[in-house]
């Protein structure tokens, strides 16, 4: 939990990239990422998988930007309780996409 704490609310409550998707991106790096700076093949594979997962997330939820997902207002989403109902769904989607990635690439 500590390592991902700052991802919530679109990077520390700024409403930027969805924290759930950002967390998934970190995990995709662990799955596919390079271990040596010169390994551009692994870097490009990671980028491709991040793009694919982000596109699928967007297809499911309509956006990848936190404030857009929450209807345009962080304050409004907090006040209405939307943040407590929608964000768990976003986290679930991100987890399912990463789990599928692990299964597909034989790392589960």
Backbone as a ProteinNet text record, in pm:
[ID]
protein_1_A
[PRIMARY]
XXXXXXXXXXXXXXXXXXXXXXXXXXXXXXXXXXXXXXXXXXXXXXXXXXXXXXXXXXXXXXXXXXXXXXXXXXXXXXXXXXXXXXXXXXXXXXXXXXXXXXXXXXXX
[TERTIARY]
82.3	0	87.1	194.1	276.4	330.4	378.8	442.2	343.4	216.8	117.2	33.6	58.4	-23.8	-35.7	71.1	69.1	0	-40.6	-104.8	-252	-314.1	-457.6	-495.6	-616.6	-667	-594.9	-539.2	-470.6	-339.7	-251.7	-119.1	-131.7	-162.9	-167.7	-282.5	-398	-516.5	-520.2	-433.1	-429.5	-528.7	-589.1	-684.2	-619.2	-493.2	-420.6	-446.5	-347	-365.5	-424.5	-522.4	-587.2	-481.7	-488.4	-391.2	-394.4	-513	-522.8	-447.5	-464.3	-394.5	-244.4	-207.3	-66.4	-2	-72.7	-23.1	-7.6	-104.6	-95.6	25.6	55.4	170.8	300.4	308.4	427.3	442.2	331.9	337.7	372.8	325.5	363.7	513.9	571.3	715.9	787.2	730.6	790.3	779.1	672.2	651.6	742.3	746.6	811.5	936.1	959.5	1060.1	1203.6	1284	1425.2	1501.8	1607.1	1695.2	1830.3	1852.4	1975.6	1936.5	2002.8	1967	1965.5	2050.8	2059.9	1953.1	1870.1	1768	1646.2	1661.9	1552.5	1435.8	1463.2	1354.7	1255.5	1306.3	1217.9	1144.6	1212.7	1150	1033.8	1055.7	951.1	834.4	864.4	757.9	675.4	743	672.5	581.6	633.8	553	430.6	451.3	340.7	234.1	277.2	180.6	109	180.1	117.2	11.7	45.1	-51.9	-175.7	-154.9	-266.6	-356.2	-295	-372.9	-446.1	-380	-445.6	-563.5	-547.4	-657.9	-775.4	-746.2	-854.7	-924.3	-846.5	-902.3	-992.2	-944.4	-1022.1	-1150.5	-1141.5	-1260.1	-1365.6	-1321.2	-1414.1	-1473.6	-1388.5	-1431.1	-1445.1	-1403.5	-1423.7	-1311.3	-1216.6	-1107.5	-999.1	-882.1	-774.6	-735.6	-800.2	-771.1	-864.8	-808.1	-885.1	-1002.5	-975.2	-1081.7	-1191.4	-1155.9	-1256.7	-1339.7	-1274	-1346.4	-1445.9	-1408.6	-1491.6	-1590.2	-1610	-1712.5	-1667.3	-1538.2	-1488.1	-1449.7	-1478	-1446.6	-1405.7	-1283.1	-1237.5	-1322.3	-1344.2	-1423	-1565.1	-1624.6	-1759.5	-1766.2	-1663.2	-1659.7	-1645.1	-1569.5	-1555	-1686.8	-1744.2	-1868.4	-1984.6	-1993.1	-2104.7	-2084.1	-1961.7	-1931.3	-1891.8	-1889.7	-1854.3	-1715.8	-1626.4	-1489	-1486	-1581.3	-1585	-1654.5	-1732.1	-1800.5	-1732.3	-1683.6	-1622.3	-1478.1	-1400	-1257.1	-1231.9	-1308.1	-1286.8	-1311	-1404.3	-1426.4	-1306.1	-1247.2	-1129.8	-1011.4	-994.8	-886.9	-909.3	-1032.9	-1063.8	-1027.6	-1068.3	-1034.3	-884.2	-811.1	-665.3	-604.5	-654.1	-603.9	-634.3	-754.5	-791.4	-704.3	-675.1	-591	-448.4	-395.3	-260.4	-259.9	-361.7	-369	-373.5	-452.8	-458.4	-321.3	-251.9	-117.5	-23.7	-31.3	51.8	19.9	-108.4	-149.1	-106	-124.1	-92.5	57.4	136.8	281.7	348	265.9	319	391.7	347.7	416.1	325.6	207.1	114.7	135.6
-118.7	0	125.7	126.2	246.7	289.7	194	228.5	293	258.8	310.1	424.2	462.5	563.1	692.7	737.8	863.3	857.7	739.3	726	764.7	754.7	780.7	922.2	934.5	1065.8	1124.1	1037.6	1086.1	1154.7	1082.2	1128.5	1230.6	1178.5	1261.7	1361.3	1321.7	1406.3	1516.3	1509.2	1613.9	1590.9	1471.9	1441.7	1408.6	1371.2	1339.4	1194.4	1120.3	981.5	899	816	730.4	650.9	657.4	588.2	437.4	382.2	236.9	196.6	275.4	246.2	272.1	373.4	400.5	284.1	229.7	112.1	-6.8	-24.5	-133.6	-114.7	8.6	38.5	-1.4	24.5	-16.1	-168.2	-238	-384.7	-436.5	-369.6	-410.2	-394.8	-294.2	-279	-393.7	-439.8	-555	-682.2	-694.7	-812.9	-810.8	-698.6	-692.8	-605.1	-525	-419.9	-466.6	-373.6	-402.4	-408	-485.9	-496.7	-432.4	-397.2	-329.4	-209.7	-97.1	22.7	2.4	-84	-104	-198.2	-255.7	-350.5	-275.2	-220.8	-143.7	-232.4	-358.7	-450.5	-465.3	-485.1	-497.3	-365.7	-255.3	-124.4	-107.1	-139.6	-123.7	-219.9	-341.9	-436.6	-383.7	-328	-271.4	-157.7	-68.9	42.9	-8.2	-108.4	-163.6	-223.2	-295.1	-356.4	-249.7	-144.2	-33.7	33.1	56.4	117.4	29.3	-100.9	-193.5	-197	-204.3	-208.6	-76.4	34.5	164.8	179	130.4	136.1	50	-65.4	-150.4	-85.4	-27.8	44.1	157.9	231.8	342.3	290	177.2	120.3	80.4	33.9	-9.3	110.3	208.9	318.2	453.7	463.8	587.6	689	668.5	764.8	700.9	762	717.7	829.2	944	1060	1062	1071.2	1060.8	1158.8	1286.3	1385.4	1365.6	1320.6	1291.5	1169.9	1067.6	948.7	984.2	1083.1	1122.1	1233.9	1261.2	1356.5	1501.3	1526.8	1661.9	1739	1685.4	1758.9	1663.5	1678.7	1596.5	1626.5	1754.9	1792.6	1738.2	1747.7	1696	1545.3	1476.1	1329.8	1287.1	1362.9	1333.6	1362.6	1478.6	1520	1425.5	1378.8	1292.1	1146	1112.2	973.2	890.5	953	880.2	817.5	887.3	837.2	703.6	684.1	560	446.3	478.6	373.2	341.4	443.9	421.4	373.1	431.8	397.2	249	184.4	39.2	-38.4	8.1	-56.7	-37.1	83	111.7	26.4	11.2	-72.8	-217.5	-261.8	-399.5	-422.5	-329	-341.5	-347.8	-258.2	-255.9	-388.7	-441.9	-570.1	-683.7	-684.5	-789.2	-783.3	-662.9	-648.6	-696.6	-665.1	-711.7	-863	-917.7	-1062.3	-1133.9	-1082.1	-1141.6	-1134.8	-1023.4	-1009.3	-1115.2	-1136	-1238.7	-1377.3	-1406.9	-1536.8	-1553.7	-1448.9	-1454.8	-1473.4	-1413	-1420.4	-1522	-1611.8	-1724.7	-1689.6	-1585.1	-1544.3	-1550.9	-1609	-1620.4	-1752.4
0	0	0	76.3	85.3	-50.6	-126.8	-254.2	-350.6	-343.3	-436.5	-378.7	-256.7	-189.3	-269.1	-328.2	-402	-536.4	-580.5	-711	-707.5	-591.1	-578.4	-617.4	-668.7	-707	-827.2	-908.3	-1027.2	-993.9	-928	-885	-771.8	-655.4	-536.2	-533.3	-586.9	-582.5	-686.9	-787.3	-890.2	-1003.8	-1009.7	-1115.4	-1248.2	-1246.5	-1370.3	-1409.9	-1452.6	-1494.5	-1380	-1412	-1311.4	-1234.4	-1103.4	-1019.5	-1037	-1061.3	-1082.7	-1209	-1314.1	-1439	-1424.7	-1349.2	-1325.2	-1250.3	-1151.4	-1079.7	-1172.2	-1261.4	-1358.9	-1449	-1485.1	-1569.2	-1499.9	-1370.9	-1294.3	-1297.9	-1281	-1284.9	-1423.6	-1527.7	-1663.5	-1682.6	-1621.9	-1626.2	-1557.5	-1446.7	-1378.3	-1461.8	-1537.2	-1619.7	-1743	-1812.3	-1943.5	-1948.9	-1847.9	-1854.7	-1870.7	-1910.3	-1933.4	-1802	-1802.3	-1685.8	-1713.1	-1840.3	-1879.9	-1966.2	-1949.4	-2025.8	-2177.5	-2227.6	-2372.7	-2428.8	-2343.3	-2388.9	-2444.1	-2561.8	-2621.5	-2664.3	-2692.3	-2729.7	-2614.4	-2493.4	-2376.7	-2350.3	-2369.4	-2350.4	-2447	-2573.2	-2673.4	-2649	-2603.5	-2570.9	-2454.9	-2354.9	-2240.6	-2285.5	-2368	-2417.6	-2494.1	-2576.8	-2654.9	-2564.2	-2461.5	-2369.4	-2286.3	-2246.1	-2173	-2261.3	-2387.7	-2479.9	-2493.8	-2509.1	-2526.6	-2402.7	-2286.4	-2161.6	-2140.9	-2168.1	-2153.4	-2248.6	-2370.3	-2466.9	-2420.9	-2366.4	-2317.6	-2198	-2107.9	-1993.3	-2043.1	-2142.9	-2200.4	-2264.9	-2333.5	-2398.1	-2295.2	-2181.3	-2075.9	-2002.4	-1968.7	-1880.1	-1948.6	-2075	-2148.5	-2139.7	-2049.7	-2033.8	-1949.4	-1944.5	-1855.3	-1759	-1771.6	-1688.9	-1568.6	-1450.2	-1326.4	-1321.3	-1338.8	-1324.1	-1429.4	-1547.7	-1650.2	-1612.1	-1559.5	-1513.9	-1403.2	-1323	-1208.9	-1240.7	-1367.4	-1406	-1411.4	-1406.6	-1425.9	-1301.9	-1184.6	-1062.1	-950.8	-904.6	-791.9	-668.1	-640.4	-522.6	-531.1	-649.5	-668.5	-651	-699.3	-687	-542.1	-465.7	-322.3	-251	-277.2	-210	-239.8	-363.1	-402.8	-363.1	-326.2	-293.3	-414.9	-532.4	-654.3	-644	-579.4	-566.7	-491.2	-400.1	-321.6	-394.8	-496.5	-570.9	-703.1	-771.8	-901.9	-891.6	-804.1	-797.9	-770.7	-682.6	-667.6	-797.6	-879.6	-1009.1	-1101.2	-1097.3	-1179.6	-1135.7	-1005.1	-951.9	-994.2	-987.8	-1028.6	-1176	-1261.3	-1403.7	-1422.5	-1358	-1371.2	-1325.3	-1215.3	-1163.9	-1260.4	-1315.3	-1410.5	-1535.9	-1582.3	-1700.9	-1673.9	-1556.7	-1521.9	-1502.8	-1437.3	-1418.6	-1553.3	-1644.9	-1778.5	-1846.7	-1827.3	-1883.8	-1826.9	-1696.2	-1632.7	-1687.6	-1702.6	-1754.6	-1900.9	-1980.1	-2122.3	-2147.2	-2063.5	-2083	-1990.7	-1934.3	-1860.5	-1732.6	-1665	-1544.2	-1422	-1439.1	-1325.5	-1254.2
[MASK]
++++++++++++++++++++++++++++++++++++++++++++++++++++++++++++++++++++++++++++++++++++++++++++++++++++++++++++

